[in-house]
Amino acid sequence: MHMNYNIHVRTTLDIPVSLIEEARGLLGYKSRTVITALREMIRLHKMKELEMFHGQVDIEIDIDASRRRPKK
């Protein structure tokens, strides 16, 4: 599923100042802290979902064949 991050929603959030300040310090951003944090949360969630497949997917790949370039 592809997310369209070009559509913006203006909203008011009730976030503790200490939490925002800590996130700003960790991320190094003065603005876009919430957007960056949300993207990171999504990334971590997707990685966790992928970890469920660890050892369950049998992929047979011929590495040598995949590295060979077709003759022109």
mmCIF file as Biopython writes it, N, C-alpha, C and O atoms, coordinates in Angstrom:
data_model
#
loop_
_atom_site.group_PDB
_atom_site.id
_atom_site.type_symbol
_atom_site.label_atom_id
_atom_site.label_alt_id
_atom_site.label_comp_id
_atom_site.label_asym_id
_atom_site.label_entity_id
_atom_site.label_seq_id
_atom_site.pdbx_PDB_ins_code
_atom_site.Cartn_x
_atom_site.Cartn_y
_atom_site.Cartn_z
_atom_site.occupancy
_atom_site.B_iso_or_equiv
_atom_site.auth_seq_id
_atom_site.auth_asym_id
_atom_site.pdbx_PDB_model_num
ATOM 1   N N  . MET A ? 1  ? 0.852  -1.177  0.000   1.0 0.0 1  A 1 
ATOM 2   C CA . MET A ? 1  ? 0.000  0.000   0.000   1.0 0.0 1  A 1 
ATOM 3   C C  . MET A ? 1  ? 0.895  1.236   0.000   1.0 0.0 1  A 1 
ATOM 4   O O  . MET A ? 1  ? 1.768  1.376   0.856   1.0 0.0 1  A 1 
ATOM 5   N N  . HIS A ? 2  ? 0.677  2.120   -0.951  1.0 0.0 2  A 1 
ATOM 6   C CA . HIS A ? 2  ? 1.458  3.350   -1.073  1.0 0.0 2  A 1 
ATOM 7   C C  . HIS A ? 2  ? 0.707  4.490   -0.394  1.0 0.0 2  A 1 
ATOM 8   O O  . HIS A ? 2  ? -0.474 4.720   -0.652  1.0 0.0 2  A 1 
ATOM 9   N N  . MET A ? 3  ? 1.414  5.192   0.473   1.0 0.0 3  A 1 
ATOM 10  C CA . MET A ? 3  ? 0.803  6.328   1.160   1.0 0.0 3  A 1 
ATOM 11  C C  . MET A ? 3  ? 1.140  7.612   0.411   1.0 0.0 3  A 1 
ATOM 12  O O  . MET A ? 3  ? 2.270  7.802   -0.039  1.0 0.0 3  A 1 
ATOM 13  N N  . ASN A ? 4  ? 0.162  8.479   0.284   1.0 0.0 4  A 1 
ATOM 14  C CA . ASN A ? 4  ? 0.383  9.772   -0.338  1.0 0.0 4  A 1 
ATOM 15  C C  . ASN A ? 4  ? 0.619  10.800  0.762   1.0 0.0 4  A 1 
ATOM 16  O O  . ASN A ? 4  ? -0.319 11.225  1.436   1.0 0.0 4  A 1 
ATOM 17  N N  . TYR A ? 5  ? 1.881  11.198  0.939   1.0 0.0 5  A 1 
ATOM 18  C CA . TYR A ? 5  ? 2.230  12.147  1.984   1.0 0.0 5  A 1 
ATOM 19  C C  . TYR A ? 5  ? 2.121  13.596  1.501   1.0 0.0 5  A 1 
ATOM 20  O O  . TYR A ? 5  ? 2.513  14.519  2.213   1.0 0.0 5  A 1 
ATOM 21  N N  . ASN A ? 6  ? 1.594  13.791  0.301   1.0 0.0 6  A 1 
ATOM 22  C CA . ASN A ? 6  ? 1.472  15.143  -0.230  1.0 0.0 6  A 1 
ATOM 23  C C  . ASN A ? 6  ? 0.189  15.830  0.221   1.0 0.0 6  A 1 
ATOM 24  O O  . ASN A ? 6  ? 0.062  17.048  0.099   1.0 0.0 6  A 1 
ATOM 25  N N  . ILE A ? 7  ? -0.752 15.068  0.736   1.0 0.0 7  A 1 
ATOM 26  C CA . ILE A ? 7  ? -1.990 15.647  1.247   1.0 0.0 7  A 1 
ATOM 27  C C  . ILE A ? 7  ? -1.754 15.970  2.717   1.0 0.0 7  A 1 
ATOM 28  O O  . ILE A ? 7  ? -1.337 15.103  3.485   1.0 0.0 7  A 1 
ATOM 29  N N  . HIS A ? 8  ? -2.016 17.202  3.109   1.0 0.0 8  A 1 
ATOM 30  C CA . HIS A ? 8  ? -1.744 17.638  4.476   1.0 0.0 8  A 1 
ATOM 31  C C  . HIS A ? 8  ? -3.049 17.889  5.223   1.0 0.0 8  A 1 
ATOM 32  O O  . HIS A ? 8  ? -4.042 18.340  4.652   1.0 0.0 8  A 1 
ATOM 33  N N  . VAL A ? 9  ? -3.015 17.588  6.499   1.0 0.0 9  A 1 
ATOM 34  C CA . VAL A ? 9  ? -4.145 17.850  7.380   1.0 0.0 9  A 1 
ATOM 35  C C  . VAL A ? 9  ? -3.650 18.722  8.516   1.0 0.0 9  A 1 
ATOM 36  O O  . VAL A ? 9  ? -2.684 18.377  9.197   1.0 0.0 9  A 1 
ATOM 37  N N  . ARG A ? 10 ? -4.299 19.835  8.718   1.0 0.0 10 A 1 
ATOM 38  C CA . ARG A ? 10 ? -3.941 20.717  9.826   1.0 0.0 10 A 1 
ATOM 39  C C  . ARG A ? 10 ? -4.785 20.306  11.020  1.0 0.0 10 A 1 
ATOM 40  O O  . ARG A ? 10 ? -6.008 20.203  10.925  1.0 0.0 10 A 1 
ATOM 41  N N  . THR A ? 11 ? -4.114 20.070  12.155  1.0 0.0 11 A 1 
ATOM 42  C CA . THR A ? 11 ? -4.825 19.617  13.338  1.0 0.0 11 A 1 
ATOM 43  C C  . THR A ? 11 ? -4.160 20.170  14.592  1.0 0.0 11 A 1 
ATOM 44  O O  . THR A ? 11 ? -3.029 20.654  14.546  1.0 0.0 11 A 1 
ATOM 45  N N  . THR A ? 12 ? -4.849 20.094  15.673  1.0 0.0 12 A 1 
ATOM 46  C CA . THR A ? 12 ? -4.303 20.499  16.962  1.0 0.0 12 A 1 
ATOM 47  C C  . THR A ? 12 ? -4.074 19.237  17.779  1.0 0.0 12 A 1 
ATOM 48  O O  . THR A ? 12 ? -4.973 18.407  17.916  1.0 0.0 12 A 1 
ATOM 49  N N  . LEU A ? 13 ? -2.886 19.095  18.312  1.0 0.0 13 A 1 
ATOM 50  C CA . LEU A ? 13 ? -2.538 17.938  19.120  1.0 0.0 13 A 1 
ATOM 51  C C  . LEU A ? 13 ? -2.201 18.388  20.531  1.0 0.0 13 A 1 
ATOM 52  O O  . LEU A ? 13 ? -1.552 19.416  20.720  1.0 0.0 13 A 1 
ATOM 53  N N  . ASP A ? 14 ? -2.629 17.638  21.500  1.0 0.0 14 A 1 
ATOM 54  C CA . ASP A ? 14 ? -2.316 17.919  22.894  1.0 0.0 14 A 1 
ATOM 55  C C  . ASP A ? 14 ? -1.149 17.019  23.297  1.0 0.0 14 A 1 
ATOM 56  O O  . ASP A ? 14 ? -1.348 15.906  23.783  1.0 0.0 14 A 1 
ATOM 57  N N  . ILE A ? 15 ? 0.071  17.519  23.089  1.0 0.0 15 A 1 
ATOM 58  C CA . ILE A ? 15 ? 1.288  16.753  23.345  1.0 0.0 15 A 1 
ATOM 59  C C  . ILE A ? 15 ? 2.073  17.445  24.448  1.0 0.0 15 A 1 
ATOM 60  O O  . ILE A ? 15 ? 2.287  18.655  24.381  1.0 0.0 15 A 1 
ATOM 61  N N  . PRO A ? 16 ? 2.508  16.701  25.463  1.0 0.0 16 A 1 
ATOM 62  C CA . PRO A ? 16 ? 3.304  17.316  26.521  1.0 0.0 16 A 1 
ATOM 63  C C  . PRO A ? 16 ? 4.569  17.970  25.958  1.0 0.0 16 A 1 
ATOM 64  O O  . PRO A ? 16 ? 5.270  17.382  25.133  1.0 0.0 16 A 1 
ATOM 65  N N  . VAL A ? 17 ? 4.846  19.182  26.410  1.0 0.0 17 A 1 
ATOM 66  C CA . VAL A ? 17 ? 6.013  19.933  25.927  1.0 0.0 17 A 1 
ATOM 67  C C  . VAL A ? 17 ? 7.293  19.142  26.139  1.0 0.0 17 A 1 
ATOM 68  O O  . VAL A ? 17 ? 8.170  19.138  25.275  1.0 0.0 17 A 1 
ATOM 69  N N  . SER A ? 18 ? 7.409  18.472  27.277  1.0 0.0 18 A 1 
ATOM 70  C CA . SER A ? 18 ? 8.634  17.710  27.561  1.0 0.0 18 A 1 
ATOM 71  C C  . SER A ? 18 ? 8.853  16.603  26.530  1.0 0.0 18 A 1 
ATOM 72  O O  . SER A ? 18 ? 9.991  16.306  26.166  1.0 0.0 18 A 1 
ATOM 73  N N  . LEU A ? 19 ? 7.770  15.998  26.066  1.0 0.0 19 A 1 
ATOM 74  C CA . LEU A ? 19 ? 7.873  14.935  25.063  1.0 0.0 19 A 1 
ATOM 75  C C  . LEU A ? 19 ? 8.335  15.501  23.724  1.0 0.0 19 A 1 
ATOM 76  O O  . LEU A ? 19 ? 9.202  14.923  23.068  1.0 0.0 19 A 1 
ATOM 77  N N  . ILE A ? 20 ? 7.762  16.619  23.325  1.0 0.0 20 A 1 
ATOM 78  C CA . ILE A ? 20 ? 8.178  17.274  22.074  1.0 0.0 20 A 1 
ATOM 79  C C  . ILE A ? 20 ? 9.633  17.715  22.156  1.0 0.0 20 A 1 
ATOM 80  O O  . ILE A ? 20 ? 10.396 17.510  21.212  1.0 0.0 20 A 1 
ATOM 81  N N  . GLU A ? 21 ? 10.023 18.316  23.269  1.0 0.0 21 A 1 
ATOM 82  C CA . GLU A ? 21 ? 11.407 18.781  23.422  1.0 0.0 21 A 1 
ATOM 83  C C  . GLU A ? 21 ? 12.393 17.618  23.376  1.0 0.0 21 A 1 
ATOM 84  O O  . GLU A ? 21 ? 13.457 17.728  22.768  1.0 0.0 21 A 1 
ATOM 85  N N  . GLU A ? 22 ? 12.043 16.502  24.019  1.0 0.0 22 A 1 
ATOM 86  C CA . GLU A ? 22 ? 12.932 15.333  23.979  1.0 0.0 22 A 1 
ATOM 87  C C  . GLU A ? 22 ? 13.046 14.788  22.558  1.0 0.0 22 A 1 
ATOM 88  O O  . GLU A ? 22 ? 14.141 14.452  22.106  1.0 0.0 22 A 1 
ATOM 89  N N  . ALA A ? 23 ? 11.922 14.700  21.857  1.0 0.0 23 A 1 
ATOM 90  C CA . ALA A ? 23 ? 11.939 14.227  20.470  1.0 0.0 23 A 1 
ATOM 91  C C  . ALA A ? 23 ? 12.754 15.169  19.592  1.0 0.0 23 A 1 
ATOM 92  O O  . ALA A ? 23 ? 13.530 14.720  18.748  1.0 0.0 23 A 1 
ATOM 93  N N  . ARG A ? 24 ? 12.581 16.459  19.785  1.0 0.0 24 A 1 
ATOM 94  C CA . ARG A ? 24 ? 13.366 17.439  19.005  1.0 0.0 24 A 1 
ATOM 95  C C  . ARG A ? 24 ? 14.849 17.257  19.252  1.0 0.0 24 A 1 
ATOM 96  O O  . ARG A ? 24 ? 15.648 17.302  18.317  1.0 0.0 24 A 1 
ATOM 97  N N  . GLY A ? 25 ? 15.222 17.050  20.509  1.0 0.0 25 A 1 
ATOM 98  C CA . GLY A ? 25 ? 16.633 16.842  20.834  1.0 0.0 25 A 1 
ATOM 99  C C  . GLY A ? 25 ? 17.195 15.581  20.201  1.0 0.0 25 A 1 
ATOM 100 O O  . GLY A ? 25 ? 18.319 15.583  19.701  1.0 0.0 25 A 1 
ATOM 101 N N  . LEU A ? 26 ? 16.420 14.505  20.219  1.0 0.0 26 A 1 
ATOM 102 C CA . LEU A ? 26 ? 16.877 13.237  19.650  1.0 0.0 26 A 1 
ATOM 103 C C  . LEU A ? 26 ? 16.940 13.288  18.131  1.0 0.0 26 A 1 
ATOM 104 O O  . LEU A ? 26 ? 17.871 12.761  17.521  1.0 0.0 26 A 1 
ATOM 105 N N  . LEU A ? 27 ? 15.942 13.926  17.523  1.0 0.0 27 A 1 
ATOM 106 C CA . LEU A ? 27 ? 15.863 13.957  16.064  1.0 0.0 27 A 1 
ATOM 107 C C  . LEU A ? 27 ? 16.692 15.064  15.449  1.0 0.0 27 A 1 
ATOM 108 O O  . LEU A ? 27 ? 17.077 14.987  14.282  1.0 0.0 27 A 1 
ATOM 109 N N  . GLY A ? 28 ? 16.965 16.092  16.231  1.0 0.0 28 A 1 
ATOM 110 C CA . GLY A ? 28 ? 17.743 17.210  15.709  1.0 0.0 28 A 1 
ATOM 111 C C  . GLY A ? 28 ? 16.939 18.175  14.859  1.0 0.0 28 A 1 
ATOM 112 O O  . GLY A ? 28 ? 17.516 18.974  14.122  1.0 0.0 28 A 1 
ATOM 113 N N  . TYR A ? 29 ? 15.628 18.116  14.945  1.0 0.0 29 A 1 
ATOM 114 C CA . TYR A ? 29 ? 14.764 19.005  14.172  1.0 0.0 29 A 1 
ATOM 115 C C  . TYR A ? 29 ? 14.076 20.004  15.088  1.0 0.0 29 A 1 
ATOM 116 O O  . TYR A ? 29 ? 13.696 19.672  16.211  1.0 0.0 29 A 1 
ATOM 117 N N  . LYS A ? 30 ? 13.921 21.216  14.606  1.0 0.0 30 A 1 
ATOM 118 C CA . LYS A ? 30 ? 13.122 22.192  15.343  1.0 0.0 30 A 1 
ATOM 119 C C  . LYS A ? 30 ? 11.678 22.157  14.862  1.0 0.0 30 A 1 
ATOM 120 O O  . LYS A ? 30 ? 10.756 22.470  15.615  1.0 0.0 30 A 1 
ATOM 121 N N  . SER A ? 31 ? 11.490 21.779  13.614  1.0 0.0 31 A 1 
ATOM 122 C CA . SER A ? 31 ? 10.145 21.628  13.070  1.0 0.0 31 A 1 
ATOM 123 C C  . SER A ? 31 ? 10.056 20.238  12.445  1.0 0.0 31 A 1 
ATOM 124 O O  . SER A ? 31 ? 11.063 19.542  12.320  1.0 0.0 31 A 1 
ATOM 125 N N  . ARG A ? 32 ? 8.873  19.847  12.062  1.0 0.0 32 A 1 
ATOM 126 C CA . ARG A ? 32 ? 8.624  18.545  11.428  1.0 0.0 32 A 1 
ATOM 127 C C  . ARG A ? 32 ? 8.918  17.375  12.369  1.0 0.0 32 A 1 
ATOM 128 O O  . ARG A ? 32 ? 9.056  16.238  11.919  1.0 0.0 32 A 1 
ATOM 129 N N  . THR A ? 33 ? 9.012  17.648  13.666  1.0 0.0 33 A 1 
ATOM 130 C CA . THR A ? 33 ? 9.303  16.599  14.646  1.0 0.0 33 A 1 
ATOM 131 C C  . THR A ? 33 ? 8.216  15.535  14.649  1.0 0.0 33 A 1 
ATOM 132 O O  . THR A ? 33 ? 8.519  14.342  14.646  1.0 0.0 33 A 1 
ATOM 133 N N  . VAL A ? 34 ? 6.965  15.948  14.657  1.0 0.0 34 A 1 
ATOM 134 C CA . VAL A ? 34 ? 5.857  14.996  14.714  1.0 0.0 34 A 1 
ATOM 135 C C  . VAL A ? 34 ? 5.820  14.156  13.437  1.0 0.0 34 A 1 
ATOM 136 O O  . VAL A ? 34 ? 5.613  12.944  13.504  1.0 0.0 34 A 1 
ATOM 137 N N  . ILE A ? 35 ? 6.017  14.778  12.286  1.0 0.0 35 A 1 
ATOM 138 C CA . ILE A ? 35 ? 6.003  14.048  11.013  1.0 0.0 35 A 1 
ATOM 139 C C  . ILE A ? 35 ? 7.131  13.025  10.984  1.0 0.0 35 A 1 
ATOM 140 O O  . ILE A ? 35 ? 6.922  11.878  10.589  1.0 0.0 35 A 1 
ATOM 141 N N  . THR A ? 36 ? 8.326  13.436  11.401  1.0 0.0 36 A 1 
ATOM 142 C CA . THR A ? 36 ? 9.467  12.524  11.418  1.0 0.0 36 A 1 
ATOM 143 C C  . THR A ? 36 ? 9.223  11.371  12.380  1.0 0.0 36 A 1 
ATOM 144 O O  . THR A ? 36 ? 9.527  10.221  12.065  1.0 0.0 36 A 1 
ATOM 145 N N  . ALA A ? 37 ? 8.680  11.675  13.544  1.0 0.0 37 A 1 
ATOM 146 C CA . ALA A ? 37 ? 8.404  10.629  14.530  1.0 0.0 37 A 1 
ATOM 147 C C  . ALA A ? 37 ? 7.354  9.648   14.018  1.0 0.0 37 A 1 
ATOM 148 O O  . ALA A ? 37 ? 7.481  8.442   14.226  1.0 0.0 37 A 1 
ATOM 149 N N  . LEU A ? 38 ? 6.315  10.158  13.348  1.0 0.0 38 A 1 
ATOM 150 C CA . LEU A ? 38 ? 5.287  9.276   12.790  1.0 0.0 38 A 1 
ATOM 151 C C  . LEU A ? 38 ? 5.868  8.376   11.699  1.0 0.0 38 A 1 
ATOM 152 O O  . LEU A ? 38 ? 5.559  7.186   11.649  1.0 0.0 38 A 1 
ATOM 153 N N  . ARG A ? 39 ? 6.693  8.928   10.841  1.0 0.0 39 A 1 
ATOM 154 C CA . ARG A ? 39 ? 7.322  8.114   9.787   1.0 0.0 39 A 1 
ATOM 155 C C  . ARG A ? 39 ? 8.189  7.020   10.399  1.0 0.0 39 A 1 
ATOM 156 O O  . ARG A ? 39 ? 8.193  5.886   9.922   1.0 0.0 39 A 1 
ATOM 157 N N  . GLU A ? 40 ? 8.922  7.362   11.453  1.0 0.0 40 A 1 
ATOM 158 C CA . GLU A ? 40 ? 9.777  6.379   12.117  1.0 0.0 40 A 1 
ATOM 159 C C  . GLU A ? 40 ? 8.932  5.284   12.770  1.0 0.0 40 A 1 
ATOM 160 O O  . GLU A ? 40 ? 9.289  4.108   12.712  1.0 0.0 40 A 1 
ATOM 161 N N  . MET A ? 41 ? 7.832  5.660   13.379  1.0 0.0 41 A 1 
ATOM 162 C CA . MET A ? 41 ? 6.945  4.681   13.992  1.0 0.0 41 A 1 
ATOM 163 C C  . MET A ? 41 ? 6.393  3.725   12.929  1.0 0.0 41 A 1 
ATOM 164 O O  . MET A ? 41 ? 6.331  2.516   13.155  1.0 0.0 41 A 1 
ATOM 165 N N  . ILE A ? 42 ? 6.000  4.253   11.791  1.0 0.0 42 A 1 
ATOM 166 C CA . ILE A ? 42 ? 5.496  3.435   10.687  1.0 0.0 42 A 1 
ATOM 167 C C  . ILE A ? 42 ? 6.589  2.501   10.177  1.0 0.0 42 A 1 
ATOM 168 O O  . ILE A ? 42 ? 6.340  1.320   9.937   1.0 0.0 42 A 1 
ATOM 169 N N  . ARG A ? 43 ? 7.801  3.034   10.013  1.0 0.0 43 A 1 
ATOM 170 C CA . ARG A ? 43 ? 8.931  2.223   9.541   1.0 0.0 43 A 1 
ATOM 171 C C  . ARG A ? 43 ? 9.204  1.064   10.494  1.0 0.0 43 A 1 
ATOM 172 O O  . ARG A ? 43 ? 9.381  -0.074  10.058  1.0 0.0 43 A 1 
ATOM 173 N N  . LEU A ? 44 ? 9.238  1.354   11.798  1.0 0.0 44 A 1 
ATOM 174 C CA . LEU A ? 44 ? 9.497  0.315   12.790  1.0 0.0 44 A 1 
ATOM 175 C C  . LEU A ? 44 ? 8.389  -0.734  12.799  1.0 0.0 44 A 1 
ATOM 176 O O  . LEU A ? 44 ? 8.661  -1.925  12.949  1.0 0.0 44 A 1 
ATOM 177 N N  . HIS A ? 45 ? 7.151  -0.300  12.640  1.0 0.0 45 A 1 
ATOM 178 C CA . HIS A ? 45 ? 6.024  -1.235  12.601  1.0 0.0 45 A 1 
ATOM 179 C C  . HIS A ? 45 ? 6.137  -2.163  11.393  1.0 0.0 45 A 1 
ATOM 180 O O  . HIS A ? 45 ? 5.908  -3.367  11.509  1.0 0.0 45 A 1 
ATOM 181 N N  . LYS A ? 46 ? 6.488  -1.607  10.241  1.0 0.0 46 A 1 
ATOM 182 C CA . LYS A ? 46 ? 6.633  -2.420  9.031   1.0 0.0 46 A 1 
ATOM 183 C C  . LYS A ? 46 ? 7.773  -3.423  9.184   1.0 0.0 46 A 1 
ATOM 184 O O  . LYS A ? 46 ? 7.669  -4.561  8.725   1.0 0.0 46 A 1 
ATOM 185 N N  . MET A ? 47 ? 8.862  -3.000  9.830   1.0 0.0 47 A 1 
ATOM 186 C CA . MET A ? 47 ? 9.979  -3.915  10.053  1.0 0.0 47 A 1 
ATOM 187 C C  . MET A ? 47 ? 9.555  -5.061  10.964  1.0 0.0 47 A 1 
ATOM 188 O O  . MET A ? 47 ? 9.936  -6.210  10.742  1.0 0.0 47 A 1 
ATOM 189 N N  . LYS A ? 48 ? 8.771  -4.749  11.983  1.0 0.0 48 A 1 
ATOM 190 C CA . LYS A ? 48 ? 8.283  -5.777  12.900  1.0 0.0 48 A 1 
ATOM 191 C C  . LYS A ? 48 ? 7.387  -6.766  12.162  1.0 0.0 48 A 1 
ATOM 192 O O  . LYS A ? 48 ? 7.448  -7.970  12.410  1.0 0.0 48 A 1 
ATOM 193 N N  . GLU A ? 49 ? 6.551  -6.255  11.251  1.0 0.0 49 A 1 
ATOM 194 C CA . GLU A ? 49 ? 5.704  -7.134  10.451  1.0 0.0 49 A 1 
ATOM 195 C C  . GLU A ? 49 ? 6.548  -8.063  9.579   1.0 0.0 49 A 1 
ATOM 196 O O  . GLU A ? 49 ? 6.226  -9.243  9.439   1.0 0.0 49 A 1 
ATOM 197 N N  . LEU A ? 50 ? 7.618  -7.541  8.995   1.0 0.0 50 A 1 
ATOM 198 C CA . LEU A ? 50 ? 8.495  -8.360  8.151   1.0 0.0 50 A 1 
ATOM 199 C C  . LEU A ? 50 ? 9.216  -9.432  8.965   1.0 0.0 50 A 1 
ATOM 200 O O  . LEU A ? 50 ? 9.464  -10.529 8.466   1.0 0.0 50 A 1 
ATOM 201 N N  . GLU A ? 51 ? 9.552  -9.119  10.215  1.0 0.0 51 A 1 
ATOM 202 C CA . GLU A ? 51 ? 10.249 -10.084 11.069  1.0 0.0 51 A 1 
ATOM 203 C C  . GLU A ? 51 ? 9.418  -11.342 11.289  1.0 0.0 51 A 1 
ATOM 204 O O  . GLU A ? 51 ? 9.974  -12.410 11.546  1.0 0.0 51 A 1 
ATOM 205 N N  . MET A ? 52 ? 8.096  -11.232 11.192  1.0 0.0 52 A 1 
ATOM 206 C CA . MET A ? 52 ? 7.240  -12.405 11.368  1.0 0.0 52 A 1 
ATOM 207 C C  . MET A ? 52 ? 7.510  -13.454 10.289  1.0 0.0 52 A 1 
ATOM 208 O O  . MET A ? 52 ? 7.249  -14.639 10.498  1.0 0.0 52 A 1 
ATOM 209 N N  . PHE A ? 53 ? 8.028  -13.029 9.142   1.0 0.0 53 A 1 
ATOM 210 C CA . PHE A ? 53 ? 8.296  -13.948 8.041   1.0 0.0 53 A 1 
ATOM 211 C C  . PHE A ? 53 ? 9.685  -14.577 8.123   1.0 0.0 53 A 1 
ATOM 212 O O  . PHE A ? 53 ? 10.006 -15.465 7.332   1.0 0.0 53 A 1 
ATOM 213 N N  . HIS A ? 54 ? 10.510 -14.130 9.066   1.0 0.0 54 A 1 
ATOM 214 C CA . HIS A ? 54 ? 11.883 -14.635 9.185   1.0 0.0 54 A 1 
ATOM 215 C C  . HIS A ? 54 ? 11.872 -16.162 9.336   1.0 0.0 54 A 1 
ATOM 216 O O  . HIS A ? 54 ? 11.260 -16.707 10.255  1.0 0.0 54 A 1 
ATOM 217 N N  . GLY A ? 55 ? 12.556 -16.826 8.423   1.0 0.0 55 A 1 
ATOM 218 C CA . GLY A ? 55 ? 12.647 -18.273 8.471   1.0 0.0 55 A 1 
ATOM 219 C C  . GLY A ? 55 ? 11.434 -18.995 7.909   1.0 0.0 55 A 1 
ATOM 220 O O  . GLY A ? 55 ? 11.423 -20.226 7.873   1.0 0.0 55 A 1 
ATOM 221 N N  . GLN A ? 56 ? 10.424 -18.277 7.474   1.0 0.0 56 A 1 
ATOM 222 C CA . GLN A ? 56 ? 9.214  -18.912 6.972   1.0 0.0 56 A 1 
ATOM 223 C C  . GLN A ? 56 ? 9.110  -18.869 5.449   1.0 0.0 56 A 1 
ATOM 224 O O  . GLN A ? 56 ? 8.290  -19.572 4.859   1.0 0.0 56 A 1 
ATOM 225 N N  . VAL A ? 57 ? 9.930  -18.058 4.828   1.0 0.0 57 A 1 
ATOM 226 C CA . VAL A ? 57 ? 9.874  -17.922 3.375   1.0 0.0 57 A 1 
ATOM 227 C C  . VAL A ? 57 ? 11.087 -18.632 2.787   1.0 0.0 57 A 1 
ATOM 228 O O  . VAL A ? 57 ? 12.230 -18.320 3.122   1.0 0.0 57 A 1 
ATOM 229 N N  . ASP A ? 58 ? 10.823 -19.583 1.914   1.0 0.0 58 A 1 
ATOM 230 C CA . ASP A ? 58 ? 11.893 -20.332 1.266   1.0 0.0 58 A 1 
ATOM 231 C C  . ASP A ? 58 ? 12.126 -19.734 -0.115  1.0 0.0 58 A 1 
ATOM 232 O O  . ASP A ? 58 ? 11.311 -19.893 -1.024  1.0 0.0 58 A 1 
ATOM 233 N N  . ILE A ? 59 ? 13.233 -19.057 -0.251  1.0 0.0 59 A 1 
ATOM 234 C CA . ILE A ? 59 ? 13.560 -18.413 -1.519  1.0 0.0 59 A 1 
ATOM 235 C C  . ILE A ? 59 ? 14.760 -19.126 -2.123  1.0 0.0 59 A 1 
ATOM 236 O O  . ILE A ? 59 ? 15.837 -19.171 -1.529  1.0 0.0 59 A 1 
ATOM 237 N N  . GLU A ? 60 ? 14.559 -19.675 -3.298  1.0 0.0 60 A 1 
ATOM 238 C CA . GLU A ? 60 ? 15.662 -20.333 -3.985  1.0 0.0 60 A 1 
ATOM 239 C C  . GLU A ? 60 ? 16.150 -19.405 -5.084  1.0 0.0 60 A 1 
ATOM 240 O O  . GLU A ? 60 ? 15.470 -19.194 -6.088  1.0 0.0 60 A 1 
ATOM 241 N N  . ILE A ? 61 ? 17.323 -18.863 -4.878  1.0 0.0 61 A 1 
ATOM 242 C CA . ILE A ? 61 ? 17.887 -17.915 -5.835  1.0 0.0 61 A 1 
ATOM 243 C C  . ILE A ? 61 ? 19.228 -18.449 -6.315  1.0 0.0 61 A 1 
ATOM 244 O O  . ILE A ? 61 ? 20.072 -18.840 -5.509  1.0 0.0 61 A 1 
ATOM 245 N N  . ASP A ? 62 ? 19.420 -18.465 -7.617  1.0 0.0 62 A 1 
ATOM 246 C CA . ASP A ? 62 ? 20.710 -18.827 -8.192  1.0 0.0 62 A 1 
ATOM 247 C C  . ASP A ? 62 ? 21.514 -17.536 -8.302  1.0 0.0 62 A 1 
ATOM 248 O O  . ASP A ? 62 ? 21.387 -16.787 -9.271  1.0 0.0 62 A 1 
ATOM 249 N N  . ILE A ? 63 ? 22.342 -17.293 -7.290  1.0 0.0 63 A 1 
ATOM 250 C CA . ILE A ? 63 ? 23.106 -16.043 -7.222  1.0 0.0 63 A 1 
ATOM 251 C C  . ILE A ? 63 ? 23.964 -15.853 -8.464  1.0 0.0 63 A 1 
ATOM 252 O O  . ILE A ? 63 ? 23.992 -14.764 -9.037  1.0 0.0 63 A 1 
ATOM 253 N N  . ASP A ? 64 ? 24.661 -16.899 -8.882  1.0 0.0 64 A 1 
ATOM 254 C CA . ASP A ? 64 ? 25.529 -16.782 -10.057 1.0 0.0 64 A 1 
ATOM 255 C C  . ASP A ? 64 ? 24.735 -16.404 -11.308 1.0 0.0 64 A 1 
ATOM 256 O O  . ASP A ? 64 ? 25.165 -15.552 -12.085 1.0 0.0 64 A 1 
ATOM 257 N N  . ALA A ? 65 ? 23.579 -17.036 -11.500 1.0 0.0 65 A 1 
ATOM 258 C CA . ALA A ? 65 ? 22.752 -16.738 -12.680 1.0 0.0 65 A 1 
ATOM 259 C C  . ALA A ? 65 ? 22.214 -15.316 -12.607 1.0 0.0 65 A 1 
ATOM 260 O O  . ALA A ? 65 ? 22.106 -14.638 -13.629 1.0 0.0 65 A 1 
ATOM 261 N N  . SER A ? 66 ? 21.879 -14.869 -11.422 1.0 0.0 66 A 1 
ATOM 262 C CA . SER A ? 66 ? 21.319 -13.520 -11.306 1.0 0.0 66 A 1 
ATOM 263 C C  . SER A ? 66 ? 22.372 -12.447 -11.555 1.0 0.0 66 A 1 
ATOM 264 O O  . SER A ? 66 ? 22.039 -11.312 -11.893 1.0 0.0 66 A 1 
ATOM 265 N N  . ARG A ? 67 ? 23.637 -12.804 -11.388 1.0 0.0 67 A 1 
ATOM 266 C CA . ARG A ? 67 ? 24.721 -11.829 -11.605 1.0 0.0 67 A 1 
ATOM 267 C C  . ARG A ? 67 ? 25.187 -11.797 -13.053 1.0 0.0 67 A 1 
ATOM 268 O O  . ARG A ? 67 ? 25.837 -10.840 -13.475 1.0 0.0 67 A 1 
ATOM 269 N N  . ARG A ? 68 ? 24.862 -12.836 -13.820 1.0 0.0 68 A 1 
ATOM 270 C CA . ARG A ? 68 ? 25.274 -12.876 -15.224 1.0 0.0 68 A 1 
ATOM 271 C C  . ARG A ? 68 ? 24.449 -11.899 -16.034 1.0 0.0 68 A 1 
ATOM 272 O O  . ARG A ? 68 ? 23.233 -11.799 -15.873 1.0 0.0 68 A 1 
ATOM 273 N N  . ARG A ? 69 ? 25.126 -11.191 -16.897 1.0 0.0 69 A 1 
ATOM 274 C CA . ARG A ? 69 ? 24.422 -10.245 -17.768 1.0 0.0 69 A 1 
ATOM 275 C C  . ARG A ? 69 ? 24.115 -10.939 -19.101 1.0 0.0 69 A 1 
ATOM 276 O O  . ARG A ? 69 ? 24.915 -11.722 -19.612 1.0 0.0 69 A 1 
ATOM 277 N N  . PRO A ? 70 ? 22.958 -10.634 -19.636 1.0 0.0 70 A 1 
ATOM 278 C CA . PRO A ? 70 ? 22.614 -11.238 -20.941 1.0 0.0 70 A 1 
ATOM 279 C C  . PRO A ? 70 ? 23.583 -10.754 -22.015 1.0 0.0 70 A 1 
ATOM 280 O O  . PRO A ? 70 ? 24.009 -9.599  -22.021 1.0 0.0 70 A 1 
ATOM 281 N N  . LYS A ? 71 ? 23.919 -11.669 -22.923 1.0 0.0 71 A 1 
ATOM 282 C CA . LYS A ? 71 ? 24.807 -11.300 -24.037 1.0 0.0 71 A 1 
ATOM 283 C C  . LYS A ? 71 ? 24.035 -10.480 -25.033 1.0 0.0 71 A 1 
ATOM 284 O O  . LYS A ? 71 ? 22.874 -10.768 -25.327 1.0 0.0 71 A 1 
ATOM 285 N N  . LYS A ? 72 ? 24.684 -9.449  -25.556 1.0 0.0 72 A 1 
ATOM 286 C CA . LYS A ? 72 ? 24.034 -8.564  -26.526 1.0 0.0 72 A 1 
ATOM 287 C C  . LYS A ? 72 ? 24.284 -9.020  -27.926 1.0 0.0 72 A 1 
ATOM 288 O O  . LYS A ? 72 ? 23.811 -8.392  -28.873 1.0 0.0 72 A 1 
#
